[in-house]
Amino acid sequence: MRNSYDESDVRRIVEQLATRIASAFDVADAFNIVGIRTRGEVIAERLTQHLRSHKYTNIGRGVLDITLYRDDLSEIGPRPLVRPTQLDISIDGRPLLLVDDVLFTGRSVRSALDLLADFGRPSVIRLVVLVDRGGRELPIQPDFVGLTLCDVPRDHRVNVRLRETDGRDEISVEPKA
Amino acid sequence: MTVTAEPSAALRWTRRHLLTLESLSADEIRFVLDTADSFKEVSTRSIKKVPALRGRVVVNAFFEDSTRTRTSFSLAASRLSADVIDFSEKGSSVSKGETLIDTARNIEAMGVDVIVIRHAAAGSAEVLSRTVRCSVVNAGDGAHEHPTQGLLDLYTIRERFGKIEGLRVAIVGDIVNSRVARSNLWGLTKLGAEVILVGPPTLVPKAFEKLGAKVVHDFDSVIGNVDVVNMLRIQFERIKSSQFPTVREFTRFFGLTAERFGRCKKDVFVMHPGPMNRGLEISSHIADGPQSGILTQVTNGLAVRMAVLYLVTQAQISAA
């Protein structure tokens, strides 16, 4: 198994992801792209840029902070700062693309779905992830996947680093510190 | 949409209790204010509730009267999905002579996660925090501190001016009996504001200068160059008659009257922790006017208390 992907790999993966999303929608379709803080939001923004440059102009944007909806607080220890959720758009009745960086147990996505339910009722919610590393603990599956990593041991982390938050683009599989 | 790093983002909150602002660092205070920002957003949703404290119990133990603070804590706890129990001195076994500690231990034995306490004795919250295992939040202990009021005042000032550092804040009136004044003084000075305490010598002793404030007995000498005027309530229930001349005389020298307001900076921000004595320390049309932040303070108090309840319970988890 390859365990590191560099800047050009990440660019290619994001572009392919955007292309696949584009093929599922018409340019005139109105839909929303919502990222999960922090890196899901960065990816959501990059995907939106791609789509807008391909004439998809009817895209609404939002960002979720799922901290207050997590069910695993006791396992994580002291939490970093809770940040605001920004959903100034109406999410009712339109397709919504939920974007995260790594899909693992599915618990973050479960939290995000609970949070979205407090804001409204999209016509459909599709899950977009940069990396699917397997290891689900809930019946949650992605609709659009950039990179599938099979057989990542549970004691390893899949680290997604992005220019906007980490100074460089990189995906790497590393043993947990 | 941008990804920004707030200055306090690197900090991890570890305090199980909130007892005073004196004991918090500037970074910790900023952390609470930044967290409150996120909780303010929750109150703008159509469903104003998050599951963060689901299955937890918050007890409001108020041994002194309160409308705002008690309601605010209750609502804050319910918006976090906690169960809330209201306990008051009247009609409880406290009137049968049970001590504070015994009462609190019995409440805790029912499986409580947070006790929010207001008590007439300074230091009561701290004493309690040493005897119970759950979190303790001070909602006012005598004339000592009222940390959540201090935090909501800081939050409201920061929201209005975008910063606290460098501002000049006058706190006016009955300072010596005021826990709000002490919490404000600690918080404001830690965050770099200049604090001017204003009132007659009987209510504003010079000793406050040791805490880093400027003490002034002539309101008119500072009125024209302060950014914030925080008018405190004259606490008739705590004041000794020798400290206070007459209501009329107080209003004349220390009240925020229309005439005095006219000499303030144009963008001066007027605050009051409530409940107001209208026409005494503050004139009605100023309290209800466009430069008044009084109701904003109440709104922000909810977000700040949600943040505090959330943070102290998270600290329990990480300490376990």
Boltz contact constraints between the chains, C-beta under 6 A:
constraints:
  - contact:
      token1: [A, 38]
      token2: [B, 3]
      max_distance: 6.0
  - contact:
      token1: [A, 61]
      token2: [B, 1]
      max_distance: 6.0
  - contact:
      token1: [A, 63]
      token2: [B, 1]
      max_distance: 6.0
  - contact:
      token1: [A, 68]
      token2: [B, 50]
      max_distance: 6.0
  - contact:
      token1: [A, 68]
      token2: [B, 52]
      max_distance: 6.0
  - contact:
      token1: [A, 69]
      token2: [B, 51]
      max_distance: 6.0
  - contact:
      token1: [A, 73]
      token2: [B, 317]
      max_distance: 6.0
  - contact:
      token1: [A, 74]
      token2: [B, 317]
      max_distance: 6.0
  - contact:
      token1: [A, 77]
      token2: [B, 318]
      max_distance: 6.0
  - contact:
      token1: [A, 78]
      token2: [B, 12]
      max_distance: 6.0
  - contact:
      token1: [A, 78]
      token2: [B, 318]
      max_distance: 6.0
  - contact:
      token1: [A, 79]
      token2: [B, 314]
      max_distance: 6.0
  - contact:
      token1: [A, 81]
      token2: [B, 9]
      max_distance: 6.0
  - contact:
      token1: [A, 81]
      token2: [B, 34]
      max_distance: 6.0
  - contact:
      token1: [A, 82]
      token2: [B, 35]
      max_distance: 6.0
  - contact:
      token1: [A, 82]
      token2: [B, 38]
      max_distance: 6.0
  - contact:
      token1: [A, 83]
      token2: [B, 38]
      max_distance: 6.0
  - contact:
      token1: [A, 84]
      token2: [B, 38]
      max_distance: 6.0
  - contact:
      token1: [A, 84]
      token2: [B, 41]
      max_distance: 6.0
  - contact:
      token1: [A, 118]
      token2: [B, 47]
      max_distance: 6.0
  - contact:
      token1: [A, 164]
      token2: [B, 3]
      max_distance: 6.0
  - contact:
      token1: [A, 165]
      token2: [B, 3]
      max_distance: 6.0
